[in-house]
Amino acid sequence: MLCDKTTLRARYDAILAAGCLDPAQQARVRAGEAPPGVVLQQSGGSSGEAPLRLPKARAETAWLIDRLAGHHRRVFGEAPRRVAFVGGVTHLQAGRVEGLFPGGVTRSFRLREWDALVAFQPDLLSCYPSAARDLVVRDAAALGCVRTLKLGGETVLPADRARLLERLPGVLLLEQFGSTEMPCLALRATTRDEDTGYVLSRDRYAFSFEPPGEGWREVVVRDDLPARAFPIPGWYRTGDEALLDPGGRVLALRRRGDPAAPFLDALDALVRAGCTQVQVDLRDRTLRLEAGPEVRLEREVVLGGVTLAVERGPVYRLKDSNKAPLVLAAVGRAPTWRRPEEEA
């Protein structure tokens, strides 16, 4: 069977009923409540469609945590002791699950609670790249406690990677690629001395790249993990694509049709030049950036073949998810607030 997100919406109740949750737990999920020990994640919503609520059972979260903690142990010789999640709905949910990281203390923070997060002194911090681009870089001296910085949910620019490794020289940078439906399809582990590139999670997923051959190819996967709460059947079209070399090795991963693709090199150059946040808004053809006075630009610039008016000020974050996309598409995106401190 070949599924996509449309299939999940059409067969939601049947897929939920086929999972490991009992009827009472399923009813709570449908009501938007997370049963004890279950992480309730939201998929979609940023393009205007209603989000899907996808529950993740203990076996699923344990698999992911084991991967993250395993990389931490490999580099530092012990499991993380103080873990902080900050930003989106999933991060807030995850931090409330007791015993998520065995032997560790886990807390969730909203963006407006950043000072409390710094005071918590985590040795593993999970956040969006946009939060790392700004807040982690700004407070790097106070966050020397962070040994592993896990990023996901947004694009990590090469300039982000270089800046974070410079400001936190001993850090292990983990970049997680995947979606709510198929989490952590791949991980990239980077330190100042090592870069693994994206390594596919073949211990859980079977992969098919369509059509076969090198170049950019559609990613189709099958989740073989047992005891799932929402067991998507058969093969799933993730909406992602992989760049394959002639030997079939994955060189890069991205969302298909990502509106940011034509602008990535230019946005990377702006971050290298000192910008702390960058965002192209195709709705009004604006380049919105946060930067000190040392970063000088004309009133208009041409990026990716598009003429953009330059506006200095906070970038938009999307409702509920708190994501700050590098590019806001011309349709469908409807941010509710502009500043982290305005977070609902």
Secondary structure per residue as TSV (DSSP state, phi and psi in degrees):
chain	resnum	aa	ss	phi	psi
A	1	M	-	360.0	137.4
A	2	L	E	-113.8	118.6
A	3	C	E	-112.4	160.6
A	4	D	-	-143.0	-173.8
A	5	K	H	-64.6	-31.4
A	6	T	H	-61.2	-40.5
A	7	T	H	-61.5	-42.3
A	8	L	H	-61.8	-40.6
A	9	R	H	-65.4	-43.5
A	10	A	H	-68.9	-33.2
A	11	R	T	-113.3	24.0
A	12	Y	H	-54.0	-52.8
A	13	D	H	-62.4	-40.4
A	14	A	H	-67.7	-40.4
A	15	I	H	-67.6	-42.4
A	16	L	H	-61.1	-41.5
A	17	A	H	-67.0	-25.0
A	18	A	T	-82.0	-5.7
A	19	G	S	-86.1	-168.9
A	20	C	S	-88.8	-1.5
A	21	L	-	-82.7	145.0
A	22	D	-	-79.9	169.6
A	23	P	H	-55.8	-38.9
A	24	A	H	-65.5	-41.6
A	25	Q	H	-65.6	-40.0
A	26	Q	H	-60.7	-40.1
A	27	A	H	-63.4	-38.4
A	28	R	H	-64.8	-40.6
A	29	V	H	-62.1	-44.3
A	30	R	H	-62.4	-28.8
A	31	A	T	-84.1	-0.8
A	32	G	T	85.1	18.2
A	33	E	-	-110.5	143.1
A	34	A	-	-90.1	118.2
A	35	P	-	-61.3	155.8
A	36	P	T	-52.5	132.4
A	37	G	T	80.0	-1.0
A	38	V	-	-110.2	135.4
A	39	V	E	-95.5	123.1
A	40	L	E	-100.7	111.7
A	41	Q	E	-104.4	158.1
A	42	Q	E	-114.6	132.2
A	43	S	E	-113.8	130.8
A	44	G	-	81.6	-167.2
A	45	G	-	104.4	-28.3
A	46	S	T	-74.2	-18.1
A	47	S	T	-99.4	9.4
A	48	G	S	102.5	-15.7
A	49	E	S	-83.2	155.8
A	50	A	-	-65.0	136.5
A	51	P	-	-71.7	152.1
A	52	L	E	-91.5	135.5
A	53	R	E	-95.5	114.8
A	54	L	E	-117.5	113.4
A	55	P	E	-78.4	145.1
A	56	K	E	-120.9	118.0
A	57	A	-	-78.3	172.2
A	58	R	H	-58.1	-38.7
A	59	A	H	-62.0	-34.0
A	60	E	H	-73.6	-47.1
A	61	T	H	-67.2	-35.6
A	62	A	H	-63.7	-38.7
A	63	W	H	-60.6	-46.6
A	64	L	H	-66.4	-44.5
A	65	I	H	-62.2	-38.0
A	66	D	H	-62.9	-35.9
A	67	R	H	-67.0	-44.9
A	68	L	H	-66.8	-48.2
A	69	A	H	-65.4	-33.3
A	70	G	H	-63.0	-41.2
A	71	H	H	-65.6	-39.7
A	72	H	H	-61.3	-46.2
A	73	R	H	-64.1	-39.7
A	74	R	H	-59.5	-38.7
A	75	V	H	-87.9	-38.3
A	76	F	H	-111.9	-4.0
A	77	G	S	81.2	3.2
A	78	E	S	-155.9	162.8
A	79	A	-	-76.1	154.9
A	80	P	-	-64.4	143.4
A	81	R	S	-104.4	-32.1
A	82	R	E	-131.4	113.0
A	83	V	E	-116.5	130.7
A	84	A	E	-121.1	132.4
A	85	F	E	-111.8	137.6
A	86	V	E	-141.9	140.9
A	87	G	S	122.2	-94.4
A	88	G	S	-90.9	-177.5
A	89	V	H	-59.6	-45.7
A	90	T	H	-63.7	-40.6
A	91	H	H	-61.8	-41.9
A	92	L	H	-65.0	-39.9
A	93	Q	H	-64.1	-46.6
A	94	A	H	-61.9	-39.4
A	95	G	T	-68.7	-11.6
A	96	R	T	-96.3	-3.3
A	97	V	S	-85.4	117.8
A	98	E	T	-66.2	134.9
A	99	G	T	71.8	23.2
A	100	L	S	-59.1	-48.2
A	101	F	S	-103.2	106.5
A	102	P	T	-54.4	128.8
A	103	G	T	79.6	0.0
A	104	G	S	-117.8	160.2
A	105	V	E	-98.2	127.9
A	106	T	E	-119.6	133.3
A	107	R	E	-137.1	148.2
A	108	S	E	-108.0	146.4
A	109	F	E	-135.0	144.9
A	110	R	-	-82.2	162.7
A	111	L	G	-58.8	-36.6
A	112	R	G	-70.9	-10.5
A	113	E	G	-99.3	25.7
A	114	W	H	-58.6	-40.3
A	115	D	H	-61.4	-38.1
A	116	A	H	-67.1	-35.6
A	117	L	H	-62.6	-45.4
A	118	V	H	-60.2	-41.3
A	119	A	H	-65.7	-28.7
A	120	F	H	-66.7	-26.2
A	121	Q	-	56.2	63.1
A	122	P	-	-72.5	150.7
A	123	D	S	-99.7	-12.4
A	124	L	E	-130.5	124.7
A	125	L	E	-123.0	128.6
A	126	S	E	-115.2	125.1
A	127	C	E	-157.1	172.1
A	128	Y	-	-73.3	150.3
A	129	P	H	-56.0	-33.8
A	130	S	H	-65.2	-34.5
A	131	A	H	-70.1	-38.6
A	132	A	I	-67.2	-39.2
A	133	R	I	-58.0	-32.7
A	134	D	I	-105.3	-67.1
A	135	L	I	-74.1	-44.7
A	136	V	I	-64.3	-43.6
A	137	V	H	-61.1	-44.8
A	138	R	H	-61.9	-41.2
A	139	D	T	-106.1	27.7
A	140	A	G	-57.7	-38.4
A	141	A	G	-63.2	-36.7
A	142	A	G	-82.0	-11.8
A	143	L	G	-110.4	29.5
A	144	G	T	-62.8	-14.7
A	145	C	T	-68.1	-24.2
A	146	V	-	-72.3	117.8
A	147	R	-	-96.1	-39.4
A	148	T	E	-120.3	127.2
A	149	L	E	-115.1	113.3
A	150	K	E	-102.3	125.2
A	151	L	E	-117.2	144.9
A	152	G	E	-171.9	167.9
A	153	G	S	89.7	-15.4
A	154	E	S	-144.2	169.6
A	155	T	-	-73.8	133.2
A	156	V	-	-96.5	117.3
A	157	L	-	-79.7	150.0
A	158	P	H	-53.7	-36.3
A	159	A	H	-66.1	-34.7
A	160	D	H	-60.8	-48.3
A	161	R	H	-59.2	-46.9
A	162	A	H	-64.7	-42.2
A	163	R	H	-67.9	-42.4
A	164	L	H	-66.0	-40.8
A	165	L	H	-68.3	-27.2
A	166	E	H	-75.4	-43.5
A	167	R	H	-77.7	-28.1
A	168	L	S	-122.8	75.1
A	169	P	T	-61.9	-23.6
A	170	G	T	-97.0	7.5
A	171	V	-	-79.9	150.4
A	172	L	E	-99.0	118.3
A	173	L	E	-98.0	116.6
A	174	L	E	-108.3	123.7
A	175	E	E	-110.6	116.6
A	176	Q	E	-98.8	127.5
A	177	F	E	-115.9	131.8
A	178	G	-	163.4	-161.1
A	179	S	-	-143.5	173.4
A	180	T	S	-60.6	-38.1
A	181	E	S	-69.3	-41.1
A	182	M	S	-131.4	81.5
A	183	P	-	-74.1	147.4
A	184	C	-	51.8	55.2
A	185	L	S	-63.9	-27.9
A	186	A	E	-154.5	154.0
A	187	L	E	-129.5	142.2
A	188	R	E	-118.8	125.5
A	189	A	E	-112.3	124.3
A	190	T	E	-132.8	133.8
A	191	T	-	-127.3	-175.5
A	192	R	S	-68.3	-17.3
A	193	D	S	-113.3	-5.5
A	194	E	-	-149.0	143.8
A	195	D	E	-143.1	110.9
A	196	T	E	-78.2	-14.2
A	197	G	E	67.1	178.1
A	198	Y	E	-73.6	124.1
A	199	V	E	-108.8	120.5
A	200	L	E	-68.3	143.8
A	201	S	-	-86.1	71.7
A	202	R	T	-76.9	-8.3
A	203	D	T	-74.7	-11.8
A	204	R	T	-122.7	-37.7
A	205	Y	E	-111.8	147.4
A	206	A	E	-99.1	140.8
A	207	F	E	-119.0	143.5
A	208	S	E	-136.3	135.5
A	209	F	E	-115.4	122.8
A	210	E	E	-118.8	134.4
A	211	P	S	-74.0	165.2
A	212	P	S	-61.3	154.6
A	213	G	S	122.6	179.7
A	214	E	S	-85.9	170.1
A	215	G	E	97.4	-168.2
A	216	W	E	-75.4	124.9
A	217	R	E	-133.0	144.9
A	218	E	E	-64.8	140.1
A	219	V	E	-96.4	121.7
A	220	V	E	-123.0	131.1
A	221	V	E	-133.7	159.7
A	222	R	E	-127.5	127.0
A	223	D	E	-89.1	115.4
A	224	D	-	-102.5	8.6
A	225	L	-	-71.6	129.6
A	226	P	S	-77.9	170.5
A	227	A	S	59.7	43.1
A	228	R	-	-90.0	150.8
A	229	A	S	-82.1	-27.6
A	230	F	S	-134.5	80.3
A	231	P	-	-80.6	89.1
A	232	I	-	-57.5	123.8
A	233	P	-	-82.7	145.8
A	234	G	S	64.3	-146.2
A	235	W	E	-91.7	144.3
A	236	Y	E	-125.9	128.1
A	237	R	E	-82.1	108.6
A	238	T	E	-76.9	-19.6
A	239	G	E	84.3	9.9
A	240	D	E	-108.1	167.3
A	241	E	E	-142.3	150.9
A	242	A	E	-119.4	142.6
A	243	L	E	-94.1	116.2
A	244	L	E	-107.1	140.5
A	245	D	-	-84.3	175.0
A	246	P	T	-57.7	-24.7
A	247	G	T	-88.4	2.0
A	248	G	S	88.7	5.2
A	249	R	-	-77.3	141.3
A	250	V	E	-80.3	120.9
A	251	L	E	-97.2	-31.3
A	252	A	E	-157.7	159.1
A	253	L	E	-136.1	145.9
A	254	R	E	-162.3	164.6
A	255	R	E	-73.3	141.6
A	256	R	T	-69.5	136.3
A	257	G	T	70.1	21.0
A	258	D	-	-59.2	119.9
A	259	P	T	-66.4	-14.9
A	260	A	T	-78.9	-17.7
A	261	A	G	-51.5	-45.8
A	262	P	G	-69.1	-13.3
A	263	F	G	-107.4	-5.0
A	264	L	H	-62.0	-43.7
A	265	D	H	-62.2	-42.3
A	266	A	H	-68.5	-40.9
A	267	L	H	-67.3	-37.3
A	268	D	H	-60.5	-41.7
A	269	A	H	-64.0	-36.5
A	270	L	H	-67.1	-39.8
A	271	V	H	-66.4	-40.3
A	272	R	H	-61.8	-30.2
A	273	A	T	-79.0	-7.3
A	274	G	T	122.0	-1.5
A	275	C	-	-66.7	139.2
A	276	T	S	-94.5	-22.4
A	277	Q	E	-145.2	144.7
A	278	V	E	-140.5	143.9
A	279	Q	E	-159.7	125.9
A	280	V	E	-93.8	126.6
A	281	D	E	-110.8	102.1
A	282	L	T	-75.1	-10.9
A	283	R	T	-68.3	-40.4
A	284	D	T	-122.6	14.0
A	285	R	T	53.7	57.5
A	286	T	E	-121.3	140.6
A	287	L	E	-101.7	109.5
A	288	R	E	-99.3	131.0
A	289	L	E	-145.5	154.6
A	290	E	E	-116.4	124.5
A	291	A	-	-164.5	156.8
A	292	G	-	-74.7	172.2
A	293	P	T	-64.7	-16.7
A	294	E	T	-70.1	-19.3
A	295	V	S	-90.9	111.7
A	296	R	-	-114.7	130.9
A	297	L	-	-135.9	155.8
A	298	E	-	-69.3	171.3
A	299	R	S	-68.1	-24.7
A	300	E	E	-131.9	144.8
A	301	V	E	-135.5	160.1
A	302	V	E	-112.9	116.5
A	303	L	E	-124.7	132.1
A	304	G	T	56.8	29.2
A	305	G	T	79.8	7.0
A	306	V	E	-114.9	131.8
A	307	T	E	-81.3	126.2
A	308	L	E	-127.5	137.6
A	309	A	E	-78.8	135.8
A	310	V	E	-88.9	128.6
A	311	E	E	-131.0	123.6
A	312	R	E	-89.4	127.7
A	313	G	S	160.4	172.3
A	314	P	-	-61.1	145.3
A	315	V	-	-80.5	160.3
A	316	Y	-	-77.8	141.5
A	317	R	B	-116.8	140.9
A	318	L	-	-77.9	148.4
A	319	K	T	-55.6	135.1
A	320	D	T	71.9	-49.0
A	321	S	T	-76.8	-24.7
A	322	N	-	66.3	9.9
A	323	K	-	-70.3	148.9
A	324	A	-	-119.9	86.4
A	325	P	-	-60.3	147.2
A	326	L	S	-66.1	-30.8
A	327	V	E	-134.5	127.3
A	328	L	E	-94.5	123.0
A	329	A	-	-69.8	163.6
A	330	A	S	-69.1	-19.6
A	331	V	S	-134.6	154.0
A	332	G	S	91.4	-27.0
A	333	R	-	-89.1	131.0
A	334	A	-	-136.7	78.7
A	335	P	-	-62.7	147.6
A	336	T	S	-100.5	-31.5
A	337	W	B	-140.3	167.0
A	338	R	S	-115.3	-20.9
A	339	R	S	-120.5	144.0
A	340	P	G	-56.3	-35.4
A	341	E	G	-71.8	-11.9
A	342	E	G	-90.8	7.1
A	343	E	-	-57.4	136.1
A	344	A	-	-75.4	360.0
